Amino acid sequence: MTTASHRATWTDNELLECVAVYPEAPSAATLSFRAPSGALFEFDPGQFLTLEIPATSGTIHRTYTISSSPSRPRSINITAKAHADSIGTRWMLDNLKPGMRLKAIGPAGAFTNVRSKSNKFLFLAAGSGVTPMISMTTCLWDEGRPLDIVFINCASRPSELLFRQPLEYLASRSSGLDLKFVVKEPDPYQPWTGYQGRLNQVMLGQIAPDYLEREVYCCGPGPFMLSMREALA
């Protein structure tokens, strides 16, 4: 007879060890880490880590939302997208390999639905802003809670949509996850039959007519969040 031993909770006194790098989209990847001691990760879905990155120009600190769920505590993931002026993310996408270790600080942050009294959510995400929403959705799913989520994931084009397949898988298993994708333009030679253009108040009303009844979480680039705030107001 074997018995489960108590496993410690990870603290940021211990370095994180990279175990995998998964390409997600052009210049974007999910980086998966474990605690070398075998400690488990405890955090609220939507929280972030600050990584200490040994970039070519010197050590820098960059903040990334955790894209994995606390319901799967043996590893912790961040999903990062490099832009033209990225230094830290670019370094990680080019250099980080399984076995390498990084200093991390956290978890921290108050952008979470863990203390919410609502059971009806509207998740508005653009680009890498989808990371806290995938963590929240996966956590609700793993906890066996009935989902009532309208999830709108936006990107410049379909090939840049992050977590498209995992979200489609969850939506195919739950009638309570109403998933919609919005892109500014299609990819060349790839038909796109979903929503196209910038997400606006008219489109929002078509996708989620009951959005006034839902608790809204919004994450993405500054202009996206500003336009969504104005649309909802």
N, C-alpha and C positions, 0 to 999 in steps of 0.2 A: 504494500500500500504506500503510495506516495502522497505527500501533503504539499500544498502550495506554500512556499516561503514568502515572507513579507519582503516586498521590494521597495527600496527607498524611492523618494521623489527627487527628480533631478533639480539641482539648483545651479545658478550660473557661475558657481565656483568651479564647475567641471567643464572642460572643453567639449564641444560637439564634434562627433566624427561623421564625416560624409559617408553615406552608404550607397547612394545612387544619384544620378543626374538624368532626369527624364525630359527630353525635348517636348515642348508644348506647342510652340508656334515659332515663326521667324523671330530670332533674337529673344526667345523666352524659354525658360525651363523650370521644372520643379526640382528642387534640391532637397534630398531626404537625408536626415541626420539621426544618429542614435547617441545615447549616452554610453561611453566605453564601459562604465561600471555596471550597466544593465538597469540603471534607474529608470523609472517611468516618468512621463511628462504630464504635468498637471497645469491646465490653463483654461481660460474661458474662450469659446469660439468667437473669433473677431479680434483677439489680442495680437500683439506683435512682438517680435524679437529685434534687438539691435545687434548687428554683427560687426565684429572688428575684422576688417579686411586688409590683408597685407598687399595693397595695390602697389604697382610699380613706382608711383610717385611718393609712396610712404603709407603708413597705416591710416586708414579712414574708418569712420563708423557710418553704417547705413541701416535704416529701419525697414523691416519687411513684415507684412502681416502673415501670420501662420495660416497655411492653406489646408493643413490636415485637421482632423477633428480630435478633441480630447477623449472621445470615446474609443480611440485607437492609440493608446498611450505609449506603445513600445518605440515609436519613432515620431519625429516631428518634421514637418515639411514647410518650406517657404517656396513661393513661386515668383520668380523675378523676370522682368522684361527690361532689356537694355535699350535705351534711347541713344540718339546721336551723341549726346554729351555725357553719357554714363561712364563712370570710372569704376566704382565698386562692383556694380552688377556685371559690367563688361569683363572685369577681371575674373569674377566667379564663373561666368559662362565659358571663358576661354581656358581657365586654369584649374578649377576645382575638380578633383577626382576622388573616387572612393578611397578611404583610408586617411585622407587629409583632415586635419582638425582645425577648428576655428573657435575663437572666444565669442561667446554670445552673452548678452545682457537682457534680462527679462524673465518671463513674459510680463508685458505691461499693456495698459490701454483700457478704456472704458467703452469702446464701441463693440457692444455685445448684446445679444438678446437673452442672455442666460437668466436675468432677473425680470424679464418681461411678464406682464400679466395677460398679454394678448395671445390669442391662438390663430390670428389672421395676419399674415405678413405680406408686404410688398418689398421685394429686393430689387433695387435699381443699381446696376453695375456697368462700368465701362472699362475696357482694358484690364489692367491688373487689379482694378478695383473689385473684381469678382472674387478675390481670394477670401475676404472675411465671410462672404455670402456662401461660398462652397463649404467652408468650415461649419457655419451655422446650420446649413441644410443637412449636411452629412450627420451632424450631431443629433438633430431632431429625428432623422431617419433611424440612426442606430439605437436611439432611446425608445423606439417603437411608438413615438407620439404620432397621432393622426396629423398629416400635413395639410395646411391650408395656406399655400404660398404661391403668389404670382411672382415669378422670377424673370426679370428682363435683363438679358446680357447683351451689351452693345460693343461693337468693334468697328474698325475702319473697313474691314472686309472679312469674309467668312474664314479665310485661312488664319486670321489673327484672333479668332474667338478662343478664349481660354476655357478649358474644361467642358468643351462642347459634348464630347462623348460620355464622360461621367455623368453630366447633368441629364443627357438624353436617357441614359440607363436608369437613373433614379426616377425620372418622369415616366418611363415605361413600366415601372413597378408601383407607382402611386398615382391615383387619380387626383390627389390633392396637391400635386406639384404642377402648376400651370406654367410651362416654360416657353419663353419667346426670345428669339434672337433678332437684333436690329443691326444692320450694317449700313455704312455710308455708301458703299459701292460694291458690286460683285467682283470676284476674281476673274481674270481673263479665262475664257473657255470653260467656265464653271457656272452652269445655270444656278440662279438664286431665286427661290420662290417665297422667301420670308419677307419680313418688313425691311424697307430700304429708305435711307434718309437719316436725318437726325431725330432722335426721340424727342417728341414735343407733347404738348398738352392734348392735342387731338388724338395722336397715336396712343397716348397713355389712357385716354378715355375709352378707346376701342379695345385695348388689351385688358384693362382692369377697370371696368365700369364702376366697381365698388371700392375704388382706391381710397375714398374718404373714410371707409370703415376699417382700413388696414393700418397696422403700424409699419411705418416706412423706414427702411434702411437704405442709404445711398452712399456709394463710394466710387470714385473715379477721378479723372483730371478735374482741376478747379473749374473750368468753364462748363463742364458737364454737370457738376454738382450745383453750380449757380443756376443753370437753366432749369434743372429739376426742382430746385427750391422755388423758383418763380412760377413754374407750372403748377406745383402743388399748392402754392399760396393762393 
